[in-house]
Amino acid sequence: MNLSFQYKNEDGYMLLTVKGEIDLYNAKQLKEKVGYVTEDTDAANLVLDIRNVKYIDSTGLGILIGIKRRIAEGGGRLILVLTSERIIKLFSITGLSNIFTIAENKEAALKKLEQ
């Protein structure tokens, strides 16, 4: 399944909404899109809305870790907007829930950016 993206430059952050599956075949698309949208803005923070992502494999998790590292190196923060119980469980099992900041909606993500 292909990935689709929508992005919006907000005040102090970039919002990138992703839909589809993040796997071996298309994870590179996500990496490239994040690179493109973060270079296109002065905002250091990224809110990555993956509520409409139905599946993430190990390649996708690796890409998300790389994105987090890149954002942090630029002095920003990455907040994941995530509600899929299956993906939340995957983050918990892998220990990534201790590494990523996860919010259930955009409003909660913005509150976490303010902390």
C-alpha positions as CSV (number, residue, x, y, z in Angstrom):
1,M,0.0,0.0,0.0
2,N,1.3,3.4,-0.9
3,L,1.8,6.2,1.6
4,S,0.0,9.5,1.2
5,F,1.1,12.7,2.9
6,Q,-0.4,16.1,3.8
7,Y,1.7,18.7,5.5
8,K,1.1,22.1,6.9
9,N,3.5,24.7,8.3
10,E,2.0,25.9,11.5
11,D,3.2,28.5,14.0
12,G,6.3,26.9,15.6
13,Y,5.9,23.4,14.2
14,M,5.3,21.4,11.0
15,L,2.4,19.0,10.9
16,L,2.8,16.0,8.6
17,T,-0.1,13.6,8.3
18,V,0.6,10.2,6.9
19,K,-1.8,7.6,5.6
20,G,-1.1,4.0,4.6
21,E,1.5,1.4,5.7
22,I,5.1,2.1,6.6
23,D,7.1,-0.9,5.6
24,L,10.2,-2.0,3.7
25,Y,8.8,-1.0,0.4
26,N,7.8,2.6,1.2
27,A,9.6,3.7,4.4
28,K,12.1,5.6,2.3
29,Q,9.2,7.7,1.0
30,L,8.5,8.8,4.6
31,K,12.2,9.6,5.2
32,E,12.4,11.7,2.0
33,K,9.1,13.5,2.7
34,V,10.2,14.4,6.3
35,G,13.5,15.7,4.9
36,Y,11.7,17.8,2.3
37,V,9.1,19.3,4.6
38,T,11.6,20.1,7.4
39,E,14.0,21.8,5.0
40,D,11.0,23.9,3.8
41,T,10.4,25.5,7.1
42,D,12.1,27.3,10.0
43,A,10.1,25.4,12.5
44,A,12.3,23.0,14.5
45,N,9.4,20.8,15.8
46,L,7.5,18.1,13.9
47,V,4.1,16.7,14.7
48,L,3.8,13.4,12.8
49,D,0.2,12.3,12.6
50,I,0.2,8.6,12.0
51,R,-3.4,7.9,13.1
52,N,-4.2,6.7,9.6
53,V,-1.2,4.3,9.4
54,K,-2.4,0.8,9.7
55,Y,0.9,-1.1,9.8
56,I,4.5,-0.4,10.6
57,D,7.3,-3.0,10.2
58,S,10.8,-2.9,11.6
59,T,12.1,-0.8,8.7
60,G,9.4,1.8,9.4
61,L,10.4,1.8,13.1
62,G,14.0,2.4,12.1
63,I,13.0,5.3,9.9
64,L,11.0,6.8,12.7
65,I,14.0,6.5,15.0
66,G,16.1,8.2,12.4
67,I,13.6,11.0,12.0
68,K,13.5,11.6,15.8
69,R,17.3,11.8,15.8
70,R,17.4,14.2,12.9
71,I,14.8,16.5,14.5
72,A,16.6,16.4,17.8
73,E,19.9,17.3,16.2
74,G,18.2,20.4,14.7
75,G,17.1,21.4,18.2
76,G,13.5,20.3,17.8
77,R,11.1,17.8,19.1
78,L,9.1,15.1,17.4
79,I,5.6,14.2,18.6
80,L,3.8,11.2,17.2
81,V,0.0,11.4,17.0
82,L,-1.1,7.8,17.3
83,T,-4.3,6.0,18.3
84,S,-4.0,2.5,16.8
85,E,-3.9,0.0,19.7
86,R,-1.9,-2.4,17.6
87,I,0.8,0.1,16.8
88,I,0.8,1.4,20.4
89,K,1.3,-2.2,21.6
90,L,4.2,-2.5,19.1
91,F,5.8,0.6,20.5
92,S,5.4,-0.7,24.0
93,I,6.8,-4.2,23.3
94,T,9.9,-2.7,21.5
95,G,10.5,-0.1,24.2
96,L,9.9,2.7,21.8
97,S,7.1,4.1,23.9
98,N,9.9,5.2,26.3
99,I,11.8,7.0,23.5
100,F,9.0,8.7,21.5
101,T,6.5,11.3,22.8
102,I,3.1,10.0,21.8
103,A,-0.2,12.0,21.8
104,E,-3.7,10.9,20.9
105,N,-4.6,14.0,18.9
106,K,-3.2,17.2,17.6
107,E,-4.3,19.2,20.6
108,A,-2.5,16.9,23.0
109,A,0.6,17.0,20.8
110,L,0.7,20.8,21.0
111,K,0.4,20.7,24.8
112,K,3.4,18.3,24.9
113,L,5.4,20.7,22.7
114,E,4.8,23.4,25.3
115,Q,6.2,21.2,28.1
